[in-house]
Amino acid sequence: MQLIVAEKPAVARDLARVLGVRPSGEHCFEGASRVITWCIGHLVELDEPAAYDPRWKAWRLDTLPMLPAEFRLRPSRHAAAQLRAVARLLADRRFHSVVNACDAGREGELIFRYLVQFAGRCPPVQRLWISSLTDEAIRKGFAALRPGAQLDPLADAARSRSEADWLVGMNATRAVTARGRVAGDTALYSIGRVQTPTLAMLVRREQAIRAFVPRPYWEVRGTFTTAGGQRFTAGWRHGAIARLGSAALAEAIAGRDTAHGAAADPIGPRVERVRARTVREPPPLLFDLTALQRTANRRFGLSAARTLEIAQALYERRKIITYPRTDARHLSSDVARELPALFAALAEVGDYAAFARELIAHPPRPGRRIVDDAKVHDHHAIIPTGKPVRLDALDRDERRLFDLIARRFLAAFYPDAEFAVTEAWIRVGAPDGAAPASAPAPGIAPELAAGEPSGAAGGDATERDDGSVPVLEALPPAPDRYLARGRVRRVAGWQAVAGIEAAAAARGADHRPSGRPGGDAGGDAGPGTEPAQPLPPLADGQPLDGAFATAGKQTTPPRRYTEATLLAAMESAGKAIDDEALRLAMKDCGLGTPATRAAIIETLLTRDYAVRARQELTPTARGIALIDALPVASLASPELTGTWEARLARIARGEDSRAAFMADIARYVAELVDAVRGASPPAAPPASGHGAAARPADRATRAGRPARAARRRPRAASERHPAKHRALPIDSLSCPRCRVGTLIAGSRGWGCARWREGCRFVVWFETAGRRLTPAQLRDLVVRGKTRKARFRSERGAEIDGRLVLDPAADGGARLEPV
């Protein structure tokens, strides 16, 4: 008999349907030859320090570092009953094998391995490894189960990541916090291996903005008219310099050129050189999770966490996209063989029919830009599954996200877009015999045209005015030269599928509703950024009429991170990388993984280290104080954390040693504790404002947006009858976020009793249009979900659904229709 362990109840039901097992039972589904059970996320977790040594219960510097010889596990308190049931099944001698059907990735492997370790016994293991949850994919997966030992390197990487996070997080948090308490600071300084370097990037950007001093500069622009009356504009250039240090200089240039602005003037404006060429732009790469999150944030303002939530729903519930938590942007050769069927499925969807039928009529031969086995490890890029799709059955966000994925997938197989790019130099004044300095013509990167600017990696760009952009301080001799650029799309290619209009493509616009440029490093446009425009036919020596004007400007500070640009910075460990190939080469060195980056950002928000205001992420006073007070700079180093992530990736591929990695982490922890002992205590954070700790049930906008309950009603029911809610019996339910505190009733919801220590978990009394009962709270915390009931969706519709526990979400749960 075979035991199957899924990661979630919903996946267990899908497996039961396909395998012919009746999906009924509280803790498992029993069939004739198979039993299917499930986890509810992590059923076990690494134990608290006091479990290893009683001295480690108190937060004292003299008991650090904490370096367990062997890590222990404890039950996760949110699903104790399910853990007991699964452990009994693993010990049941009826089963000759067990199938690990947890999510096919590093975290899914860890969930299963920890469970088996805790249970103490397990039959021989086989691994289900699939990239979609369609019936066909599940059947194929069970027909090709992998030996469990084949995934041992991945499990080693997963354990190493988990234990390294424990060692660095527990020791650093206690060390810095205890050092502060020596000076009377009672704040909890939560430090994490990935969380703190990410916060440091926000803080450094904010400090650069505050320290920025704007510098004035002036430009001269010419408006030129041909004999036929066609007009175009051009910017003054002296070699590579476009900026002037004073208004007087700009006026002097404009004045002397105005004096010779007529086409009839012997030294008036003349076309000195015209260069024309064709530029080809290939389709953007397919989506991995980070690229999808960045694009959804720019196009629709969706947070990274919300995008992941929608993608999971499209994968698990709708089954119309493949596994979303992937870091690959290519397909494997076996998936390439399924392309005709995928095109045929999309040909049945009206929005994509014409594009898909073209690919059916003229089958593409994808190159290594799309299909490359060497660049696919655990999972291939995110693409549609081929399951029939009804767009009208999807909610607004699901439809928008699926549309991004479907169009990106089809566009990948279309030809390059082609542009006619023209560069024209106009001279005003007597010839001097010098050729005009060539300025590099701007080819618009494919990611920019697709709504994913290539220069948004989050670091400082070359255009930022820190002295690297030259400003002319003396009047140059005549003649003056002006540069104009033209860009016209000749062949739409993939851009027709992406829905990019010709005018937007010619301008190099990134085709986002907000219209905001994609770069974030600040500084006005520097040399090489003359805006493209349709140019009339021009020839060398052609006379023109010219009118000239000056414009005063100021340099601008760096832009704050958005989630899109922060995700890009995390992906490249804080380095500004414009080239997509280099970004892909560095993906192993990023902060976190595509599956964890959204949670890291949400952690910074819930711990009051950052706030989200509109699209921007800003560190709070508390977050800035933490980074400023760190006694060990490497705790905030994206580069160091990036090298650790690269080693974890090598461990997963069997190219590095888990033992060596953990020894290095232990050595690092011991060194950082010694450094903290000898450092000054951190400055206390502000007692109010963004830096202040707040009771979780009393904050409505802590994460930078109104809480859902606060949006629906001016006053929640708990505010009208606070005593009634405080009296509700909740027995000592453990907090599912920190696993340490218990839940208590506040003025508007149930929150963690450890709110003073930084835990911000809360479940609002009023959630999804319904006042929750203590029984529903217990179901949510213990079982991971409530029973079916009537709720109100975000769009205001009454629906049948259940709340599903999500400790990282605002309000601790998300609504799942049933």
Secondary structure as UniProt FT lines:
FT   STRAND          2..6
FT   HELIX           9..19
FT   STRAND          28..30
FT   STRAND          34..38
FT   STRAND          44..46
FT   HELIX           49..51
FT   HELIX           54..57
FT   HELIX           61..63
FT   STRAND          73..75
FT   HELIX           77..79
FT   HELIX           80..91
FT   TURN            93..94
FT   STRAND          97..101
FT   HELIX           106..119
FT   STRAND          125..127
FT   HELIX           135..143
FT   STRAND          146..147
FT   HELIX           148..151
FT   HELIX           152..182
FT   TURN            183..184
FT   TURN            193..194
FT   HELIX           195..211
FT   STRAND          216..225
FT   TURN            227..228
FT   STRAND          231..238
FT   TURN            239..240
FT   HELIX           247..258
FT   TURN            259..260
FT   TURN            263..264
FT   TURN            266..267
FT   STRAND          270..281
FT   HELIX           289..300
FT   HELIX           304..316
FT   HELIX           333..336
FT   TURN            337..338
FT   HELIX           339..346
FT   TURN            347..348
FT   HELIX           350..352
FT   HELIX           353..361
FT   TURN            368..370
FT   HELIX           373..375
FT   HELIX           391..393
FT   HELIX           396..411
FT   TURN            412..413
FT   STRAND          417..428
FT   HELIX           446..449
FT   TURN            450..451
FT   TURN            454..455
FT   TURN            462..463
FT   STRAND          480..491
FT   HELIX           494..498
FT   HELIX           502..507
FT   TURN            513..514
FT   TURN            527..528
FT   STRAND          532..533
FT   TURN            540..541
FT   STRAND          545..554
FT   HELIX           563..571
FT   TURN            572..574
FT   HELIX           580..585
FT   HELIX           587..589
FT   TURN            594..596
FT   HELIX           597..606
FT   TURN            607..608
FT   STRAND          610..613
FT   TURN            614..615
FT   STRAND          616..619
FT   HELIX           621..629
FT   HELIX           633..636
FT   HELIX           638..652
FT   TURN            653..654
FT   HELIX           658..677
FT   HELIX           689..691
FT   HELIX           696..698
FT   TURN            702..703
FT   HELIX           708..712
FT   HELIX           717..720
FT   HELIX           722..726
FT   TURN            731..732
FT   TURN            736..738
FT   STRAND          742..745
FT   STRAND          749..752
FT   TURN            753..754
FT   HELIX           755..757
FT   STRAND          762..764
FT   STRAND          766..767
FT   TURN            768..769
FT   STRAND          770..771
FT   HELIX           774..778
FT   HELIX           779..783
FT   STRAND          789..792
FT   TURN            794..795
FT   STRAND          798..805
FT   TURN            807..808
FT   TURN            810..811
FT   STRAND          813..817
//
